Amino acid sequence: MALGAYGIKRPADVSPEDVEILYHFTPNRESTTTFKLNRLDSSQVLAPYLHNSDTSTGTNPPLAGVEILGGLYSLTLPNDQFNIKGVYTVYIRPVEIRTTIVDCGILAALPNVKGLVFDLNNVPQQYRNRFSPMSLVGYRIEYLNSDGSKVPNFFRVVTSNFYCEPVPANLTQTNQVSPRYIYTDNPTNLVFCTLSPTAAPTNQPNAIPFIGQPTQGVVITNTFFNPITLDIEMVDHDFDTLAIGLYGNQTKSIEDGIYTLYDLSGANNIYKQYNLFEIRDQFDKQLFEVRQDRGSQIDFSKNFNTVISQ
C-alpha cells in the first residue's frame, strides 16, 4: 500500500491455442499402479466467455461478442473419453514449445548484449507465430539435460526477441570467425532472444549467468496463467439421484409387486423400477423380503399420472 502497488492479479485472457490440457484416469483412488497421461485438443474443448450486452454497456466500441471477459472459460469434456466410472485428474497448463538452441551469441552493435538464437525450422509449425518480434516477452525458458530430462528449478525469462541474421566477425588474435548477429526487420528463420538475467552482478563481475549452450534442448512456456488441476470423479449416483430415493414420488403395484421411483423433474418420469417379492420355505414361513432391480425391463404402464388418476 505504501508503494501504491496493489491489485496486481489480473484475469487471464489467453486463447485456447495457448493452453495444453492433459488428463489421467484411475478406476479408484487406491489404484496407483499404472499412470498414463492423455491429451485433449484445447481448441475443441476450451472456449472463452465474451462480453455481452450487459457487461459492455456504455463502451465505445461495444465489447459484446468481441472482447474476452477474462479468467472465465468453458471446458467441455468429451463423452467418448469421460464415460467410465472412476477418477479423472485434469491438468491445465500453458502450452510448452520444445526446440533447441542454435547459438548463444552477441549483437554486433552491442557486444555486451548476449542472447539465445533459435531457428524457426526447429520449432513446430503451429508455434512459429509466437516468435514474431516481441511476442515472446515474459515467456519462460527451461533447459533440458542431454538425456532429455529437465534441469530442475532452473529457468530464464525472455525480455525481447527479434528476427536476426549472422554477421561474421574476426576474433582478436585468432584465425577463427565467430558469428555475431544484427537485427533485421525482414522475417528470417533466425530469432535472437535476450534473457534475464544475462549480465554479471556488480559485486562479482566474472560470474556470468548461464543462459544455455548450442544444441541444448529447451522448453519455452508462456506465463499467461498458473497451471490448474481439476479432480473429477465419475460416479453412479449424485445428490440429485439420491434425493429421488428420499423425496421423489413412488408407487408400489400390489398385483405384480413392481416398485417404481419417479424423478424430481416435475414430469414424474420413471427413474427406476424394482420387483418386490418374498421367499418362503415349504411350510410357508417367510424367509426373505427381496427387492430386485428390473434394469432395462421397465413397465411403462406404471406411469405416475396414470396410476394416481385411477
Summary of the structure (lengths in Angstrom):
residues: 310
radius of gyration: 31.9
end to end distance: 73.2
largest distance: 114.5
contacts: 739
relative contact order: 0.13
helix: 11%
strand: 42%
